[in-house]
Amino acid sequence: MTAPTPYTAPCTIPSKAQIRRWRRYLAEEISEARIYAALAERTHGKEAEILGQVAQAEYRHQNHWRQLLGEHAFPEPKPSVSARILELLAKNFGSVFVLALAQRAEGRSPYAEDPDATEAMAADEAIHEEIIRALSTAGREKLSGNFRAAVFGANDGLVSNAALIMGVGASGVSNSMILLSGVAGLLAGALSMAAGEFVSVRSQRELLDASRPTQVTLDVAHQLDINQNELELIYKARGMSEEAARHRAMERFGHFTCDCDPSLSFRDLEEDQEAGVEHGALGSDVGAAASSFCFFASGALIPILPYIFGVQGPFAMLLAMLLVGLALMLTGGVVGLLSGASPFKRGLRQLAIGYGAALATYLLGALFNATIV
């Protein structure tokens, strides 16, 4: 990266408020340039080139604030703690999470409303948000399937078991019964999730296998009447044009080779099957079941941790809900981060949903306890 050009002193004396604001902007631009430069070093090809050019734009922005600040640009302002953490992540990991945070930072740029920032700088920041959004799309797509299963499986375990122990605890039973209920809820929920995922993936695989062409055209082609069109009908039923179907049938009878017209030579699914091409995108049914079991169990374990370690009475329930709340904020925040939304707001949404379910079962348990008494 090229070094920033020397600053020139401003013509007017800035106020203290302006100096503070400009130094804050300068610190942010320094941090963003470092982040993009670090990400560029950890990538390659077109992505690295794009990130390098975005870093250059941040250097231009730095120069603007250095020129306005003049001697007040020194000593160089330090980025915030969160910005330095992001720099560390970018230098050592370089992931979609860093890009997602950078996207949010670009989206919060105040340059459009600040008269001291140029229109070009405000436009740059708006464009940078879209650039980073586009670069992070591929990473989000890669994470979407497995990430969705992990987050929502864990969240299901959190909410369902938290609601369960709150309802059972409010009914006035002993701590051992609450723990037993929590463990039973963990196992029942995790096994149910695993069974459902196994059946879903296995059924989908069986459905696709049932639709896959068989080897019949290889086994009986030599016995067919060449003057009849049964073999052509198979290929037409699979979506080939009449001309391509006839050409393919003639290949099967040995009258044509692929050298006749390669565009008409159709590699159908039966040949893919011979080559070992499978429906790999579905993954393993056993693997999907095991993953669902683990994800659900990891979430369902959190509400019963205080009871496992022998915490007693109302404090155990309070501690359990505190742990659940932290976990819900974490899962919601990660979802918000990857989706480009506010992590805090998404965390609060998850928290409200989870605590709402727990409150409903707690009231039901309390009602049941009052009725028994």
C-alpha positions as CSV (number, residue, x, y, z in Angstrom):
1,M,0.0,0.0,0.0
2,T,1.2,3.5,-0.7
3,A,1.8,5.9,2.1
4,P,-0.6,8.8,2.6
5,T,0.5,12.1,0.9
6,P,1.8,14.9,3.2
7,Y,-0.9,17.1,4.7
8,T,-1.2,20.8,4.2
9,A,-2.2,23.2,7.0
10,P,-5.9,24.4,7.0
11,C,-6.7,28.0,6.3
12,T,-8.9,28.4,9.3
13,I,-8.5,27.4,12.9
14,P,-10.8,24.5,13.8
15,S,-12.8,24.4,17.0
16,K,-12.1,21.8,19.7
17,A,-15.3,19.9,18.7
18,Q,-14.2,19.8,15.1
19,I,-10.7,18.6,16.1
20,R,-12.2,15.8,18.2
21,R,-14.6,14.7,15.4
22,W,-11.9,14.9,12.7
23,R,-9.5,12.9,14.8
24,R,-12.2,10.3,15.4
25,Y,-12.8,10.1,11.6
26,L,-9.1,9.8,11.0
27,A,-8.7,7.0,13.5
28,E,-11.6,5.1,11.8
29,E,-10.1,5.6,8.4
30,I,-6.7,4.3,9.6
31,S,-8.3,1.3,11.0
32,E,-10.4,0.5,8.0
33,A,-7.4,0.9,5.7
34,R,-5.5,-1.6,7.8
35,I,-8.4,-4.0,7.8
36,Y,-8.9,-4.0,4.1
37,A,-5.1,-4.3,3.5
38,A,-4.9,-7.3,5.8
39,L,-7.9,-8.9,4.1
40,A,-6.3,-8.3,0.7
41,E,-3.1,-10.1,1.9
42,R,-5.1,-13.1,3.0
43,T,-7.0,-13.4,-0.3
44,H,-6.0,-13.7,-3.9
45,G,-7.1,-12.8,-7.4
46,K,-9.8,-10.3,-8.1
47,E,-11.0,-10.2,-4.5
48,A,-7.5,-9.2,-3.3
49,E,-7.3,-6.5,-6.0
50,I,-10.7,-5.1,-5.0
51,L,-9.9,-5.0,-1.3
52,G,-6.6,-3.3,-2.1
53,Q,-8.3,-0.5,-4.0
54,V,-10.8,0.0,-1.2
55,A,-7.9,0.4,1.1
56,Q,-6.4,3.0,-1.2
57,A,-9.7,4.9,-1.0
58,E,-9.4,4.9,2.8
59,Y,-6.0,6.4,2.5
60,R,-7.4,9.2,0.4
61,H,-10.0,9.8,3.2
62,Q,-7.2,9.9,5.8
63,N,-5.4,12.6,3.8
64,H,-8.5,14.8,3.8
65,W,-8.7,14.7,7.6
66,R,-5.0,15.1,8.0
67,Q,-5.1,18.3,5.9
68,L,-8.0,19.7,7.9
69,L,-6.3,18.8,11.2
70,G,-2.9,20.1,10.3
71,E,-0.7,19.9,13.4
72,H,-3.6,18.4,15.4
73,A,-3.2,15.2,13.4
74,F,-0.3,14.4,15.6
75,P,0.1,12.3,17.6
76,E,-1.8,9.9,15.3
77,P,-5.1,8.9,16.9
78,K,-5.5,5.3,18.0
79,P,-8.5,3.3,16.7
80,S,-11.1,2.1,19.2
81,V,-10.8,-1.2,21.0
82,S,-13.4,-2.9,18.8
83,A,-11.6,-1.6,15.6
84,R,-8.3,-3.0,16.9
85,I,-10.0,-6.4,17.6
86,L,-11.3,-6.4,14.0
87,E,-7.8,-5.6,12.7
88,L,-6.5,-8.6,14.7
89,L,-9.2,-10.8,13.2
90,A,-8.5,-9.6,9.7
91,K,-4.8,-10.2,10.0
92,N,-5.0,-13.6,11.5
93,F,-8.2,-15.1,10.2
94,G,-9.8,-13.1,7.5
95,S,-13.4,-14.4,7.4
96,V,-16.9,-13.5,6.4
97,F,-17.5,-12.2,10.0
98,V,-14.8,-9.5,9.5
99,L,-16.4,-8.5,6.1
100,A,-19.8,-8.4,7.8
101,L,-18.6,-6.1,10.5
102,A,-16.8,-3.9,7.9
103,Q,-20.0,-3.7,6.0
104,R,-21.9,-2.4,9.0
105,A,-19.2,0.1,9.7
106,E,-19.4,1.4,6.1
107,G,-23.2,1.6,6.5
108,R,-22.9,3.8,9.6
109,S,-20.7,6.4,7.9
110,P,-21.8,10.0,9.0
111,Y,-20.1,11.6,6.0
112,A,-23.4,12.3,4.1
113,E,-24.5,14.6,7.0
114,D,-21.1,16.1,7.9
115,P,-20.3,19.4,6.0
116,D,-16.6,18.8,6.6
117,A,-16.6,15.7,4.5
118,T,-16.7,16.0,0.7
119,E,-19.5,14.6,-1.4
120,A,-17.0,12.3,-3.0
121,M,-16.1,10.8,0.4
122,A,-19.8,10.2,1.2
123,A,-20.3,8.6,-2.1
124,D,-17.2,6.4,-1.6
125,E,-18.5,5.1,1.8
126,A,-21.9,4.2,0.2
127,I,-20.2,2.4,-2.6
128,H,-17.8,0.7,-0.1
129,E,-20.8,-0.8,1.7
130,E,-22.1,-2.4,-1.5
131,I,-18.6,-3.6,-2.4
132,I,-18.1,-5.3,0.9
133,R,-21.7,-6.7,0.8
134,A,-20.9,-8.3,-2.6
135,L,-17.6,-9.7,-1.4
136,S,-19.2,-11.2,1.7
137,T,-22.1,-12.8,-0.2
138,A,-20.0,-15.8,-1.3
139,G,-18.9,-16.5,2.3
140,R,-22.5,-16.1,3.6
141,E,-23.7,-18.6,1.0
142,K,-21.1,-21.1,2.0
143,L,-22.1,-20.8,5.7
144,S,-25.8,-20.6,5.2
145,G,-26.6,-24.3,5.2
146,N,-24.5,-25.6,8.0
147,F,-24.7,-22.4,9.9
148,R,-28.4,-22.3,9.8
149,A,-28.6,-25.9,11.1
150,A,-26.1,-25.1,13.9
151,V,-27.7,-21.9,15.1
152,F,-31.3,-22.9,14.9
153,G,-30.6,-26.4,16.4
154,A,-28.9,-24.8,19.3
155,N,-31.5,-22.2,19.7
156,D,-34.3,-24.8,19.7
157,G,-32.5,-26.6,22.5
158,L,-32.0,-23.4,24.5
159,V,-35.6,-22.3,24.2
160,S,-37.3,-25.6,24.7
161,N,-35.3,-26.8,27.7
162,A,-35.3,-23.4,29.3
163,A,-39.1,-23.3,29.0
164,L,-39.3,-26.9,30.3
165,I,-37.2,-26.3,33.5
166,M,-39.0,-23.0,34.2
167,G,-42.3,-24.7,34.0
168,V,-41.3,-27.7,36.1
169,G,-39.4,-25.5,38.6
170,A,-42.4,-23.2,39.1
171,S,-44.5,-26.2,40.0
172,G,-42.6,-26.5,43.3
173,V,-40.8,-29.8,42.7
174,S,-37.3,-30.6,44.0
175,N,-34.0,-29.7,42.2
176,S,-33.4,-33.4,41.4
177,M,-36.7,-33.5,39.6
178,I,-35.9,-30.3,37.7
179,L,-32.6,-31.8,36.7
180,L,-34.2,-35.1,35.6
181,S,-36.7,-33.2,33.6
182,G,-34.0,-31.1,31.9
183,V,-31.9,-34.2,31.0
184,A,-35.0,-35.9,29.7
185,G,-35.9,-32.8,27.7
186,L,-32.4,-32.7,26.3
187,L,-32.4,-36.3,25.2
188,A,-36.0,-36.3,23.9
189,G,-35.5,-33.1,21.9
190,A,-32.1,-34.1,20.5
191,L,-33.2,-37.6,19.5
192,S,-36.3,-36.1,17.9
193,M,-34.2,-33.6,16.0
194,A,-31.8,-36.4,14.9
195,A,-34.6,-38.7,13.8
196,G,-36.4,-36.0,11.9
197,E,-33.2,-35.0,10.1
198,F,-32.3,-38.6,9.3
199,V,-35.8,-39.3,7.8
200,S,-35.7,-36.0,5.9
201,V,-32.4,-36.5,4.2
202,R,-33.0,-40.2,3.6
203,S,-36.4,-39.6,2.1
204,Q,-35.1,-36.9,-0.1
205,R,-32.2,-39.1,-1.3
206,E,-34.7,-42.0,-2.0
207,L,-36.9,-39.6,-3.9
208,L,-34.0,-38.5,-6.1
209,D,-32.8,-42.1,-6.5
210,A,-36.3,-43.1,-7.6
211,S,-36.2,-40.4,-10.3
212,R,-32.7,-41.3,-11.6
213,P,-32.6,-43.2,-14.9
214,T,-31.8,-46.9,-14.7
215,Q,-29.5,-49.0,-16.8
216,V,-32.3,-50.4,-19.0
217,T,-31.1,-48.6,-22.2
218,L,-27.7,-50.3,-21.8
219,D,-29.2,-53.8,-21.0
220,V,-31.9,-54.1,-23.7
221,A,-30.8,-51.7,-26.4
222,H,-29.4,-54.5,-28.6
223,Q,-32.8,-56.4,-28.4
224,L,-34.9,-53.4,-29.6
225,D,-36.3,-53.0,-33.1
226,I,-34.3,-50.2,-34.7
227,N,-37.3,-49.3,-36.9
228,Q,-39.4,-48.5,-33.8
229,N,-39.1,-45.5,-31.6
230,E,-39.2,-46.9,-28.0
231,L,-35.6,-45.9,-27.3
232,E,-36.2,-42.4,-28.7
233,L,-39.2,-42.0,-26.4
234,I,-37.0,-42.6,-23.3
235,Y,-34.7,-39.7,-24.3
236,K,-37.6,-37.4,-25.3
237,A,-39.3,-38.2,-22.0
238,R,-36.0,-37.0,-20.3
239,G,-36.3,-33.7,-22.0
240,M,-34.2,-34.1,-25.1
241,S,-35.3,-32.7,-28.5
242,E,-36.6,-35.1,-31.1
243,E,-33.4,-34.7,-33.2
244,A,-31.1,-35.2,-30.1
245,A,-33.2,-38.2,-29.0
246,R,-32.9,-39.9,-32.4
247,H,-29.1,-39.2,-32.4
248,R,-28.8,-40.6,-28.9
249,A,-30.7,-43.7,-29.9
250,M,-28.5,-44.3,-32.9
251,E,-25.5,-44.0,-30.6
252,R,-27.0,-46.7,-28.4
253,F,-27.4,-48.9,-31.5
254,G,-23.9,-48.3,-32.5
255,H,-24.6,-46.4,-35.7
256,F,-23.4,-43.0,-34.5
257,T,-20.4,-41.9,-32.4
258,C,-19.9,-38.7,-30.6
259,D,-17.8,-37.5,-33.6
260,C,-20.9,-37.1,-35.7
261,D,-22.3,-34.1,-33.9
262,P,-21.0,-33.6,-30.3
263,S,-23.8,-31.1,-29.5
264,L,-26.3,-33.9,-29.9
265,S,-24.4,-36.4,-27.8
266,F,-26.1,-36.3,-24.5
267,R,-24.4,-37.4,-21.3
268,D,-27.5,-38.5,-19.3
269,L,-27.9,-39.4,-15.7
270,E,-27.3,-43.1,-16.2
271,E,-23.8,-42.3,-17.3
272,D,-23.3,-40.0,-14.3
273,Q,-24.3,-42.9,-12.2
274,E,-21.7,-45.2,-13.9
275,A,-19.1,-42.5,-13.1
276,G,-20.1,-42.5,-9.5
277,V,-21.8,-39.1,-9.5
278,E,-24.1,-38.9,-6.5
279,H,-26.3,-36.4,-4.9
280,G,-23.5,-35.1,-2.8
281,A,-25.2,-31.8,-1.9
282,L,-27.6,-33.7,0.4
283,G,-24.8,-35.0,2.6
284,S,-25.0,-38.1,4.7
285,D,-28.3,-38.9,6.5
286,V,-26.3,-40.3,9.5
287,G,-24.1,-37.2,9.5
288,A,-27.1,-34.8,9.4
289,A,-28.7,-36.7,12.2
290,A,-25.6,-36.6,14.4
291,S,-25.1,-32.9,13.7
292,S,-28.7,-32.1,14.6
293,F,-28.4,-34.2,17.8
294,C,-25.2,-32.3,18.9
295,F,-26.5,-28.8,18.0
296,F,-29.8,-29.3,19.9
297,A,-28.0,-30.9,22.9
298,S,-25.4,-28.1,23.1
299,G,-28.2,-25.6,23.5
300,A,-30.4,-27.7,25.8
301,L,-27.4,-28.3,28.1
302,I,-27.1,-24.7,29.1
303,P,-30.3,-24.3,31.1
304,I,-29.5,-27.4,33.3
305,L,-25.8,-26.5,34.0
306,P,-26.6,-24.9,37.4
307,Y,-28.5,-28.0,38.5
308,I,-25.7,-30.3,37.3
309,F,-23.3,-28.4,39.5
310,G,-25.6,-28.6,42.5
311,V,-26.9,-25.0,42.7
312,Q,-30.1,-25.0,44.7
313,G,-33.4,-23.1,44.9
314,P,-34.5,-20.0,43.1
315,F,-30.9,-19.0,42.5
316,A,-30.4,-22.0,40.3
317,M,-33.3,-21.0,38.2
318,L,-32.1,-17.4,38.0
319,L,-28.6,-18.5,37.0
320,A,-30.0,-20.8,34.4
321,M,-32.0,-18.0,32.8
322,L,-29.0,-15.7,32.9
323,L,-26.9,-18.3,31.0
324,V,-29.8,-18.8,28.6
325,G,-30.1,-15.1,28.0
326,L,-26.4,-14.8,27.2
327,A,-26.5,-17.7,24.8
328,L,-29.6,-16.3,23.1
329,M,-28.0,-12.9,22.7
330,L,-24.9,-14.6,21.2
331,T,-26.9,-16.7,18.7
332,G,-29.0,-13.8,17.7
333,G,-26.0,-11.5,17.4
334,V,-24.2,-13.9,15.1
335,V,-27.3,-14.3,12.9
336,G,-27.6,-10.5,12.7
337,L,-23.9,-10.1,12.0
338,L,-24.0,-12.5,9.0
339,S,-27.2,-11.1,7.7
340,G,-25.9,-7.6,7.7
341,A,-28.4,-6.5,10.4
342,S,-27.7,-5.1,13.8
343,P,-26.3,-7.9,16.0
344,F,-27.6,-6.2,19.1
345,K,-31.2,-5.9,17.8
346,R,-31.2,-9.5,16.5
347,G,-29.8,-10.6,19.9
348,L,-32.6,-8.8,21.7
349,R,-35.2,-10.4,19.4
350,Q,-33.9,-13.9,20.2
351,L,-33.8,-13.0,23.9
352,A,-37.5,-11.8,23.8
353,I,-38.6,-14.9,22.0
354,G,-36.8,-17.3,24.4
355,Y,-37.7,-15.5,27.6
356,G,-41.3,-15.2,26.3
357,A,-41.6,-19.0,26.0
358,A,-39.9,-19.5,29.4
359,L,-42.3,-17.0,31.0
360,A,-45.4,-18.8,29.5
361,T,-44.3,-22.2,30.9
362,Y,-43.3,-20.6,34.3
363,L,-46.8,-19.1,34.7
364,L,-48.3,-22.4,33.8
365,G,-46.1,-24.2,36.4
366,A,-46.9,-21.6,39.0
367,L,-50.6,-22.0,38.3
368,F,-50.3,-25.8,38.6
369,N,-48.4,-25.4,41.9
370,A,-51.1,-23.0,43.3
371,T,-53.8,-25.5,42.3
372,I,-52.0,-28.4,44.0
373,V,-51.5,-26.4,47.2
